[in-house]
Amino acid sequence: MKDRAYVILASWPEGRDEEDRARAVQAGAGCDAYTAGLIARRRVPCIAARVEPAALAVGIVQRLLDEGVGALSLTWEQIAGGLEPPLLRSLAWADGAPEPMYIATRVDGEVLGLRARDLRLLVRAKVRISRREATPNASVGEFARTPVDPILGVPIPSDPTRAKVMLKTVEVLDLHLLDGTQLRCDGSRFSFLFTGEALGMTDTENMDRLAMRLAGEAPRAVVDTGFGEAKFLSEYVADFMSVRGSLQGGDSRGMVALSIYSRLMAGVRAWAG
């Protein structure tokens, strides 16, 4: 557990230009003018400050509210709790149900019943991930081409293996329910066979169709597609990176960033009512 909180800006005052926003952030969050100017250019929601101890966030949020800036705070634990949401293997429409309902099967085998009216937020995103695979160097003859230290006149030691980096984009849809439950459709592990929609040629097409159908049947749900613009997240990913991810030889920063963003959006959605 970390006694840390994150102050989140949820909305800008209407009719205020970038300069006025910066002054409001500086007065409310207590940051310098340069940092306030950078924050004022961001699309909301965004993180304005990292605070320790967490209790200090209450005063900052109130000062921002007094400046007309919509603000709230989430603790480190509240965000970290959503880093690895349960993954869905499939989502099937419940035929004959009195209202739009779905049978959700998790990757771990658990089966859930979901009602469309319980959906509060859908976060649709593309996440770029990489995986490094070690491969042996080409041959013994490689030694003959090893660079030589110009001062000592001896071969410069090299890594006996080479890293092959595999890059791919994963299509993701996070489902947030009114009771705080969060579920994730990860295109690399999700089956689109039972969604009731004609299958497209790509995961992108299939995930977009799934999101559109869910949104059309969930009157309370807000659809968010802003993850790609949330560049500020790079500053906070390290706060939530796990050793487990790096030991597996993969770069999980993209998924961690999405999980942070998804929790931020859920917090803002709950705050907005």
C-alpha positions in Angstrom: 0.0 0.0 0.0 1.2 3.5 -0.8 -0.1 6.6 0.9 -0.5 8.5 -2.3 -3.3 10.1 -4.2 -3.7 11.6 -7.7 -5.6 14.8 -8.3 -7.7 14.6 -11.5 -9.1 17.4 -13.5 -12.5 16.4 -14.8 -13.7 19.6 -16.6 -12.5 23.1 -17.5 -14.5 26.2 -16.6 -16.7 27.2 -19.5 -15.5 30.3 -21.4 -12.0 30.3 -20.0 -9.1 30.4 -22.3 -5.8 28.5 -21.9 -4.2 31.3 -19.9 -7.1 31.5 -17.5 -7.0 27.7 -17.1 -3.3 27.8 -16.2 -3.9 30.5 -13.6 -6.7 28.4 -12.1 -4.5 25.2 -12.0 -1.6 27.2 -10.5 -3.8 28.6 -7.7 -5.6 25.4 -7.0 -2.8 22.8 -7.3 0.0 25.0 -6.2 2.3 24.2 -9.1 4.7 26.5 -10.9 3.5 28.6 -13.9 5.3 26.4 -16.5 3.8 23.2 -15.2 0.3 24.8 -14.9 0.6 26.0 -18.5 1.4 22.4 -19.7 -1.6 21.0 -17.8 -3.9 23.7 -19.2 -3.3 22.4 -22.7 -4.4 18.9 -21.9 -7.7 17.3 -22.7 -9.6 16.4 -19.6 -9.7 14.2 -17.8 -6.1 14.3 -16.8 -3.9 14.0 -13.8 -2.8 17.4 -12.3 -0.7 16.3 -9.4 0.7 13.3 -7.5 0.3 13.9 -3.7 1.8 12.3 -0.7 0.3 11.7 1.9 -3.0 11.1 0.2 -4.9 13.2 2.7 -3.4 16.4 1.2 -5.4 15.8 -2.0 -8.7 16.9 -0.3 -7.5 20.5 0.1 -6.1 20.6 -3.5 -9.4 19.3 -4.9 -11.4 21.9 -2.9 -9.2 24.8 -4.1 -9.5 23.7 -7.7 -13.3 23.5 -7.3 -13.2 27.0 -5.9 -11.4 28.1 -9.1 -14.2 26.6 -11.2 -12.2 23.5 -12.3 -14.0 20.2 -12.0 -11.7 18.0 -9.8 -11.6 14.8 -7.8 -8.9 12.5 -6.4 -8.2 8.8 -6.5 -5.8 7.0 -4.2 -3.0 4.7 -5.4 -5.0 1.7 -4.2 -8.1 2.7 -6.1 -6.2 2.9 -9.4 -4.0 -0.2 -8.7 -7.1 -2.2 -8.0 -8.0 -2.1 -11.7 -4.6 -2.8 -13.3 -5.6 -6.4 -14.1 -9.4 -6.5 -14.6 -11.0 -9.9 -15.2 -10.7 -10.8 -18.9 -13.8 -12.0 -20.8 -13.5 -14.9 -23.2 -16.9 -14.3 -24.8 -20.0 -12.3 -24.5 -23.3 -13.8 -25.8 -26.7 -12.1 -26.1 -29.3 -13.7 -23.9 -32.1 -14.7 -26.3 -35.6 -14.3 -25.0 -34.6 -12.1 -22.1 -37.2 -9.4 -21.1 -34.5 -6.7 -21.6 -31.1 -6.6 -23.3 -28.9 -9.0 -21.3 -25.6 -10.8 -21.9 -24.0 -14.0 -20.8 -20.3 -13.2 -20.1 -17.8 -15.9 -19.7 -14.5 -15.0 -18.1 -11.2 -16.5 -19.1 -11.0 -18.2 -15.8 -14.3 -20.0 -16.5 -16.7 -18.0 -14.3 -20.0 -17.1 -16.0 -21.8 -13.8 -15.3 -25.1 -12.4 -16.3 -25.0 -8.7 -17.4 -27.8 -6.3 -18.0 -27.3 -3.5 -20.5 -28.8 -0.9 -18.2 -26.1 -1.7 -15.7 -23.3 -0.5 -18.0 -22.0 2.9 -17.0 -18.9 3.3 -19.1 -17.2 1.7 -22.2 -13.6 2.5 -22.8 -12.5 1.6 -26.3 -8.8 1.6 -27.0 -5.9 0.3 -29.1 -2.8 -0.7 -27.1 0.6 -1.3 -28.6 2.6 -3.9 -26.8 6.0 -5.5 -27.4 7.6 -8.8 -26.5 11.3 -9.5 -26.5 12.6 -13.0 -27.4 16.2 -13.9 -27.0 17.9 -15.7 -29.9 21.5 -17.0 -30.1 24.1 -15.0 -32.0 24.6 -16.1 -35.6 27.8 -18.2 -35.5 31.2 -18.6 -34.1 32.4 -16.6 -37.0 30.7 -13.6 -35.5 33.8 -13.3 -33.2 35.9 -12.3 -36.2 33.6 -9.3 -36.7 33.5 -8.3 -33.0 34.6 -4.7 -32.5 38.0 -4.2 -30.9 38.6 -1.7 -28.1 40.8 1.0 -29.8 42.9 1.5 -26.6 43.3 -2.0 -25.1 43.3 -3.8 -28.5 41.1 -6.6 -27.2 37.6 -7.6 -28.4 34.7 -5.8 -26.7 32.5 -8.3 -24.9 29.1 -8.7 -26.4 25.9 -10.2 -25.2 25.8 -13.9 -26.4 22.1 -13.5 -27.3 20.2 -11.0 -29.4 16.8 -9.6 -28.5 14.1 -10.0 -31.2 11.3 -7.5 -30.5 7.8 -8.4 -31.6 5.3 -5.5 -31.8 1.6 -5.8 -32.1 -1.5 -3.7 -31.5 -4.3 -5.1 -29.2 -7.9 -4.0 -29.5 -9.4 -3.5 -26.1 -12.9 -2.7 -24.7 -13.3 -2.1 -21.0 -16.8 -2.5 -19.5 -17.6 -0.6 -16.3 -20.8 -1.4 -14.4 -22.8 0.8 -12.0 -21.7 -1.3 -9.0 -18.0 -0.6 -9.8 -17.3 -3.9 -11.5 -14.8 -3.7 -14.4 -14.4 -6.3 -17.1 -12.1 -6.3 -20.1 -12.4 -7.6 -23.7 -8.9 -8.1 -24.9 -8.9 -8.8 -28.7 -6.0 -11.2 -28.4 -8.0 -13.5 -26.0 -11.6 -12.7 -26.8 -13.9 -14.7 -29.1 -16.3 -12.6 -31.2 -18.2 -15.7 -32.4 -21.2 -15.3 -30.0 -21.7 -11.5 -30.1 -24.6 -11.7 -32.5 -22.8 -9.6 -35.0 -21.4 -10.6 -38.4 -17.7 -11.2 -38.1 -15.5 -8.6 -39.7 -12.1 -9.2 -41.2 -10.1 -7.7 -38.3 -10.2 -7.4 -34.5 -10.6 -3.6 -35.0 -13.8 -4.0 -36.9 -15.2 -6.7 -34.6 -14.4 -4.7 -31.4 -15.9 -1.5 -32.9 -19.1 -3.4 -33.7 -19.2 -4.9 -30.2 -18.8 -1.5 -28.6 -21.5 0.1 -30.9 -24.0 -2.6 -30.1 -23.4 -2.4 -26.3 -23.7 1.4 -26.4 -26.9 1.2 -28.4 -28.5 -1.1 -25.8 -27.1 0.6 -22.7 -28.9 4.0 -22.2 -26.7 5.1 -19.3 -23.4 4.1 -20.8 -20.8 6.7 -22.0 -18.4 5.6 -24.7 -14.8 7.0 -24.4 -12.2 6.8 -27.1 -9.7 9.3 -25.8 -6.9 6.9 -24.6 -4.7 7.6 -27.6 -4.6 11.3 -26.7 -3.7 10.8 -23.0 0.1 11.3 -23.4 0.4 12.5 -19.9 0.1 8.9 -18.7 3.7 8.2 -19.5 4.6 10.2 -16.4 2.7 7.9 -14.1 3.0 4.4 -15.6 6.2 3.7 -13.5 4.1 4.2 -10.3 2.1 1.0 -11.2 4.6 -1.2 -13.1 5.0 -4.7 -11.7 8.2 -6.7 -11.6 6.2 -9.6 -12.9 5.6 -7.9 -16.3 9.3 -7.2 -16.9 10.3 -10.7 -15.9 8.1 -12.2 -18.6 10.2 -10.5 -21.2 7.3 -8.3 -22.3 6.7 -4.6 -22.3 3.4 -4.1 -20.5 3.5 -0.3 -20.2 0.8 0.1 -22.8 -1.6 -2.1 -20.9 -0.7 -0.4 -17.6 -1.3 3.0 -19.1 -4.7 1.9 -20.4 -5.7 0.5 -17.0 -4.7 3.8 -15.3 -6.8 5.7 -17.9 -9.7 3.4 -17.5 -9.8 3.8 -13.8 -9.5 7.6 -14.2 -12.5 7.6 -16.6 -14.5 5.4 -14.2 -13.8 7.8 -11.4 -14.8 10.8 -13.4 -18.0 9.1 -14.6 -19.0 8.3 -11.0 -18.1 11.9 -10.0 -20.3 13.3 -12.7 -23.2 11.1 -11.7 
